[in-house]
């Protein structure tokens, strides 16, 4: 049976996990710089467009991953069913991507399903190592992602020596990632447990929880994909490279924040039950208020300075707002996701609202103003999320008191 420690992980364990995942993230984004130097901006734009448009697929695993880390400590008797459902649902995007690779093989468009398969493979590996962490085997996580980081770096050398095109490089990345994922997944679940039939209704309940828990991060990354798509559709495909590089630092910082929250999720899930849930909701409200004020201030400041600063300066200024606001929003929604069923629904609705804001604002602003507008849209979408969530929380608080 899978069991989760009831105490906070040791500092040494946290450092090891962060080092493993951090090394992977640095390699993931660092190889882009190497490939840019090898290929030049024009060829790299093909890679950047495909990877940027499909990176959100890796985050489809966030629902299954968070379901494992939240439900296993709360529902130990159904842990096997939770793990089984999480692994199987996390494999679905990979299967679809591979089928699309087969269908588009030989065409220029194959770079997109290849990039999707790479992202899906990373997502499946994330769920597998989360099961190991829940079972008290955190080294599977740190070692697996460190190995993958080294192999990603080696793939750049292979691209330089072998003269790989973006298609060939992405194919190599898919093979490498799936190999490491298979190695990391050994022992996560037995074949018998994967084929076993769970109690009636358990699978459906786990899938519903996965869907609710898994909205924020995929929709946030899909919003970034929308920005790339709008740039491409408005004949600014070369600007994809500018946006990709601008978001490197933000992505690394954001990934670290979200991963730290994952490390502490099993314990947080237990502490936010019952009376602890109300204290968590109060903290989430304060965090969202701060994010709303900061987002409005940042957008107004950049809009006022737009005519006096270069595009590079505007991007740098916007990143100074985007990175901390994203961290605050992520913590607030993390608390709500683990506080209770009503709060989980609020968090999911908030994620959908933010994505809707990106769609509307990107269509209006990005075609005319390029990468600086894309970052402005992200900051504004955080403010919209906070502004729409606070009233929902007030309604939930009244409901809790009535109960």
Beta strands, then each sheet from edge to edge (+ up, - down):
end
